[in-house]
Amino acid sequence: MDQGFHEVRFPMRLALGTSGGPVRRTDIVSLSNGRETRNSRWRDARRHYDAGSGIRGIDDLYAVIAFFEARSGQLHGFRFRDPLDFRSGPPGRAATAGDQAIGTGDGQTARFQLTKTYGDAGGATVREIAKPVAGTLLVSVNGIAVTAGQVTFDTATGIVTFAPGHVPAVGAVVRAGFDFDVPVRFDTDRIDVDLAQFRAGRIPTIPLVEIRP
């Protein structure tokens, strides 16, 4: 069976109790003068989660097992809603068409990749958003909202496409707002279930890891 990606979402009620977040890989070498040299081995962070903390009862446990089996363990990827970071702006406010700059027009380019920038005065990181949520996209060009008939987007890739006649002009700033999921897979081919331990408060570990679908 070939690996693939299933456009289905991990059960929302379980994701709300998940622990985890971004992980980076940095090499650090201490020098004889007390200073350090630091080098980032990964260009982008890779998110890791433990969905076991979201399980509250037997029904939740069964739902995870059924979902795990449907994905054939680690074989197939799926969508996951990060309970903290799932929107183009802060999680406590609705997305707006001006949230994220995703490109600058040149009069010819019609396709733009959704991205989210994390930054401050010291630096910034741009994250590619490949799994936006259907029905949530808002787009603006130079601050003017774009109507639905002028643009489409692919929820499987995060690519925004302007219709002919509506391609952004040279120098026009394209911005977008959206909700999104994280593409992940199970980071194990085994889920240990001990109902006696579970009733006593032991929650099984259910590791998830971000992937590039």
C-alpha positions as CSV (number, residue, x, y, z in Angstrom):
1,M,0.0,0.0,0.0
2,D,1.4,3.4,-1.0
3,Q,1.8,6.2,1.5
4,G,-0.5,9.2,1.0
5,F,-2.4,12.0,2.7
6,H,-6.0,11.7,3.8
7,E,-7.9,15.0,3.7
8,V,-9.6,14.3,7.0
9,R,-9.2,15.9,10.4
10,F,-8.2,14.3,13.7
11,P,-11.3,14.5,16.0
12,M,-11.6,18.1,17.2
13,R,-12.7,17.2,20.7
14,L,-9.5,15.3,21.3
15,A,-7.3,17.9,19.7
16,L,-8.4,20.5,22.3
17,G,-6.5,18.6,25.1
18,T,-3.4,18.0,23.1
19,S,0.1,19.0,24.3
20,G,3.0,19.9,22.1
21,G,4.2,22.6,19.6
22,P,7.1,23.6,17.4
23,V,10.5,21.8,17.6
24,R,13.8,23.1,16.1
25,R,17.2,21.5,15.6
26,T,20.2,23.6,16.6
27,D,23.8,22.6,16.7
28,I,25.7,24.5,19.5
29,V,29.5,24.3,19.8
30,S,31.2,25.9,22.9
31,L,34.5,27.6,22.1
32,S,37.5,27.8,24.4
33,N,37.0,31.6,24.9
34,G,33.5,30.9,26.4
35,R,31.6,31.9,23.3
36,E,29.4,29.7,21.2
37,T,28.7,29.0,17.6
38,R,25.2,28.1,16.7
39,N,23.8,26.7,13.5
40,S,20.2,25.8,12.7
41,R,20.0,22.4,11.0
42,W,16.4,22.8,10.0
43,R,15.1,25.8,8.0
44,D,11.6,25.3,9.4
45,A,10.3,24.1,12.7
46,R,8.6,20.7,12.9
47,R,5.7,20.4,15.2
48,H,5.2,17.5,17.5
49,Y,2.1,16.7,19.5
50,D,0.8,14.2,22.1
51,A,-2.9,13.6,21.5
52,G,-3.2,11.2,24.5
53,S,-3.8,14.1,26.9
54,G,-7.1,14.9,25.0
55,I,-8.7,11.5,25.9
56,R,-11.3,11.7,28.6
57,G,-13.2,8.5,28.3
58,I,-13.6,5.1,26.6
59,D,-15.5,6.6,23.7
60,D,-12.6,9.0,23.0
61,L,-10.1,6.1,23.2
62,Y,-12.1,4.1,20.7
63,A,-12.4,7.1,18.4
64,V,-8.5,7.4,18.3
65,I,-8.1,3.6,17.6
66,A,-10.6,3.8,14.8
67,F,-8.9,6.8,13.3
68,F,-5.5,5.2,13.8
69,E,-6.6,2.1,11.9
70,A,-8.2,4.1,9.1
71,R,-4.8,5.8,8.6
72,S,-2.9,2.4,8.8
73,G,-0.8,3.7,11.6
74,Q,2.1,5.9,10.3
75,L,1.3,5.2,6.7
76,H,-1.1,8.0,5.8
77,G,-1.0,11.6,6.8
78,F,-4.0,13.6,8.0
79,R,-5.1,17.1,9.2
80,F,-4.7,18.2,12.8
81,R,-6.1,21.4,14.4
82,D,-3.4,22.9,16.6
83,P,-5.5,24.2,19.6
84,L,-3.3,27.3,19.9
85,D,-2.1,28.1,16.4
86,F,-4.8,27.5,13.8
87,R,-5.5,31.0,12.3
88,S,-3.7,33.6,10.3
89,G,-3.9,36.0,13.2
90,P,-4.2,35.4,17.0
91,P,-6.6,32.6,18.0
92,G,-8.9,34.9,19.9
93,R,-9.9,37.0,17.0
94,A,-11.5,36.3,13.6
95,A,-9.3,36.2,10.5
96,T,-9.2,39.4,8.4
97,A,-8.1,39.9,4.8
98,G,-5.1,41.9,5.9
99,D,-3.6,39.4,8.4
100,Q,-0.7,38.0,6.3
101,A,1.3,39.3,3.4
102,I,1.6,36.4,0.9
103,G,3.3,38.1,-2.0
104,T,3.7,41.2,-4.3
105,G,2.2,41.4,-7.7
106,D,4.2,41.6,-10.9
107,G,1.3,41.9,-13.3
108,Q,1.7,38.3,-14.5
109,T,1.8,35.9,-11.5
110,A,-1.6,34.6,-10.6
111,R,-0.7,32.0,-8.0
112,F,0.4,32.7,-4.5
113,Q,1.2,30.3,-1.7
114,L,-0.4,31.0,1.7
115,T,2.1,31.7,4.4
116,K,2.2,32.9,8.0
117,T,5.0,35.1,9.3
118,Y,6.1,34.9,13.0
119,G,8.3,37.9,13.7
120,D,9.3,40.9,15.8
121,A,12.0,43.6,15.7
122,G,14.7,41.0,16.1
123,G,13.8,38.7,13.2
124,A,11.1,36.7,11.4
125,T,10.2,33.2,10.2
126,V,7.9,32.5,7.3
127,R,5.8,29.3,7.5
128,E,4.2,27.8,4.5
129,I,0.5,27.0,5.0
130,A,-0.4,23.9,2.9
131,K,-3.7,22.9,4.6
132,P,-6.1,25.9,4.8
133,V,-9.7,25.3,5.9
134,A,-12.4,25.5,3.3
135,G,-14.7,28.5,3.5
136,T,-12.3,30.7,5.6
137,L,-10.2,32.5,3.0
138,L,-10.2,36.3,2.8
139,V,-7.9,38.1,0.4
140,S,-7.0,41.7,-0.2
141,V,-4.9,43.5,-2.8
142,N,-3.4,46.8,-1.7
143,G,-5.9,46.8,1.2
144,I,-9.0,46.3,-1.0
145,A,-11.0,43.1,-0.4
146,V,-11.1,40.6,-3.3
147,T,-14.5,39.1,-4.1
148,A,-15.1,35.3,-4.2
149,G,-15.4,35.3,-8.0
150,Q,-11.9,36.9,-8.5
151,V,-9.9,34.3,-6.6
152,T,-9.9,30.6,-5.7
153,F,-7.8,28.5,-3.4
154,D,-6.8,24.9,-3.2
155,T,-7.4,23.5,0.3
156,A,-5.0,20.6,-0.4
157,T,-2.0,22.8,-1.2
158,G,-2.7,26.3,0.2
159,I,-2.2,27.9,-3.3
160,V,-4.4,31.0,-4.0
161,T,-5.2,31.6,-7.7
162,F,-6.5,34.9,-9.2
163,A,-8.9,34.6,-12.1
164,P,-7.9,36.0,-15.5
165,G,-8.4,39.8,-15.5
166,H,-7.8,40.1,-11.8
167,V,-4.0,39.3,-11.5
168,P,-2.4,41.7,-9.1
169,A,-0.6,44.6,-10.7
170,V,3.1,45.4,-10.4
171,G,3.9,46.3,-6.8
172,A,0.5,45.4,-5.4
173,V,0.7,43.8,-2.0
174,V,-1.4,40.6,-1.7
175,R,-2.6,39.7,1.8
176,A,-4.8,37.0,3.2
177,G,-6.6,35.7,6.3
178,F,-7.6,32.1,6.9
179,D,-7.9,29.2,9.3
180,F,-5.6,26.2,8.8
181,D,-4.7,22.7,9.9
182,V,-1.3,21.1,10.3
183,P,-0.5,18.1,8.1
184,V,0.7,15.3,10.5
185,R,1.0,11.6,10.8
186,F,1.0,9.2,13.7
187,D,4.6,8.9,15.0
188,T,4.1,5.3,16.1
189,D,2.7,2.1,14.6
190,R,1.5,0.9,18.0
191,I,-1.0,2.2,20.5
192,D,-0.9,0.4,23.9
193,V,-4.3,0.2,25.6
194,D,-4.7,-1.1,29.1
195,L,-8.2,-0.4,30.3
196,A,-7.4,-1.1,33.9
197,Q,-4.6,1.5,33.8
198,F,-6.7,3.9,31.8
199,R,-9.5,3.8,34.4
200,A,-6.9,4.5,37.1
201,G,-5.8,7.6,35.3
202,R,-3.0,6.4,33.0
203,I,-3.5,8.0,29.6
204,P,-1.9,6.3,26.5
205,T,0.7,8.3,24.6
206,I,-0.4,9.1,21.1
207,P,2.4,11.0,19.3
208,L,1.8,13.0,16.2
209,V,4.5,14.6,14.0
210,E,4.2,17.3,11.3
211,I,4.9,16.3,7.7
212,R,5.2,17.8,4.3
213,P,2.3,16.3,2.4
